[in-house]
């Protein structure tokens, strides 16, 4: 009986670890000055449950847009998720990208 309880405790611990919330930072990974778009991304692994700070992403996008002469930035909405480490059983690592549209050109782009 002790072995069953111990085994159950181990299984429960593994299941709880699978969904560990991990704070992720969005970083610039692409975009186009001419189109006024900024692409921000983060990676996460199999046992992570990523948590994002939407304001952090907006600040990064706005900083990039401002450097290009725009006064604002807005997320397009949604995200794309691609497997970057496929395994025989699925995927163990993903790349998630969110695109932002720069807005309100304050002066002409050079």
C-alpha positions as CSV (number, residue, x, y, z in Angstrom):
1,X,0.0,0.0,0.0
2,X,2.9,2.4,0.8
3,X,4.2,1.9,-2.7
4,X,0.9,2.8,-4.3
5,X,0.7,6.0,-2.3
6,X,4.3,6.9,-3.0
7,X,3.8,6.2,-6.8
8,X,0.6,8.3,-6.8
9,X,2.5,11.1,-5.1
10,X,5.2,11.0,-7.7
11,X,2.7,10.9,-10.6
12,X,0.9,13.9,-9.1
13,X,4.1,15.9,-8.7
14,X,5.0,15.2,-12.3
15,X,1.6,16.3,-13.5
16,X,1.9,19.5,-11.5
17,X,5.3,20.3,-12.9
18,X,4.1,20.0,-16.5
19,X,2.2,23.2,-16.2
20,X,4.8,25.4,-14.4
21,X,4.0,29.0,-15.2
22,X,7.1,30.8,-16.5
23,X,7.3,34.6,-17.2
24,X,8.5,35.2,-20.8
25,X,9.8,38.4,-22.3
26,X,8.9,39.3,-25.9
27,X,12.0,40.2,-27.9
28,X,12.2,41.7,-31.5
29,X,12.8,39.0,-34.1
30,X,11.8,40.8,-37.3
31,X,9.7,43.5,-38.9
32,X,9.8,46.0,-41.7
33,X,10.4,49.7,-41.4
34,X,8.8,50.3,-44.8
35,X,5.6,48.4,-43.8
36,X,5.7,49.7,-40.2
37,X,5.5,46.2,-38.7
38,X,7.4,44.8,-35.7
39,X,7.6,41.1,-34.9
40,X,8.2,40.0,-31.3
41,X,8.8,36.5,-30.1
42,X,9.4,34.2,-27.2
43,X,10.3,30.5,-26.8
44,X,8.9,27.9,-24.4
45,X,9.5,24.3,-23.6
46,X,7.4,21.2,-23.1
47,X,6.9,21.6,-19.3
48,X,6.4,25.4,-19.3
49,X,3.2,27.3,-19.2
50,X,4.3,30.7,-20.6
51,X,2.9,33.9,-19.1
52,X,3.3,37.2,-20.9
53,X,3.2,40.8,-19.8
54,X,1.3,42.5,-22.6
55,X,2.6,45.9,-21.6
56,X,6.2,44.7,-21.9
57,X,5.5,43.6,-25.4
58,X,3.7,46.9,-26.2
59,X,6.7,48.9,-24.8
60,X,9.2,47.0,-27.0
61,X,7.1,47.4,-30.1
62,X,6.5,51.1,-29.4
63,X,10.3,51.6,-28.9
64,X,11.0,50.0,-32.2
65,X,8.3,52.0,-34.0
66,X,9.4,55.2,-32.4
67,X,12.9,54.6,-33.7
68,X,11.4,54.4,-37.2
69,X,9.5,57.7,-36.8
70,X,6.1,56.4,-35.8
71,X,4.2,57.6,-32.7
72,X,2.3,54.4,-31.8
73,X,2.0,50.7,-32.1
74,X,-0.9,48.2,-32.0
75,X,-0.9,44.4,-31.9
76,X,-2.5,42.8,-35.0
77,X,-4.2,40.3,-32.7
78,X,-3.4,36.7,-32.3
79,X,-0.1,34.9,-32.6
80,X,1.7,32.2,-34.6
81,X,3.3,29.2,-32.9
82,X,5.9,27.0,-34.6
83,X,7.6,23.9,-33.4
84,X,11.3,24.5,-33.3
85,X,12.3,21.1,-31.7
86,X,10.2,18.3,-33.2
87,X,10.5,14.9,-31.5
88,X,9.1,11.4,-32.3
89,X,6.3,12.1,-29.8
90,X,5.4,15.6,-31.0
91,X,7.2,18.8,-30.1
92,X,9.4,19.8,-27.1
93,X,10.0,23.5,-27.9
94,X,8.0,26.2,-29.6
95,X,8.5,29.7,-30.9
96,X,5.6,32.1,-30.6
97,X,5.5,35.3,-32.5
98,X,3.2,38.4,-32.2
99,X,3.1,41.1,-34.8
100,X,2.5,44.8,-34.2
101,X,1.5,47.6,-36.6
102,X,3.3,50.9,-36.2
103,X,0.9,53.8,-36.4
104,X,0.8,57.6,-36.5
105,X,3.9,58.6,-38.5
106,X,5.1,61.8,-36.8
107,X,7.6,62.6,-39.6
108,X,8.4,61.1,-43.0
109,X,10.6,58.0,-43.0
110,X,14.0,58.4,-44.7
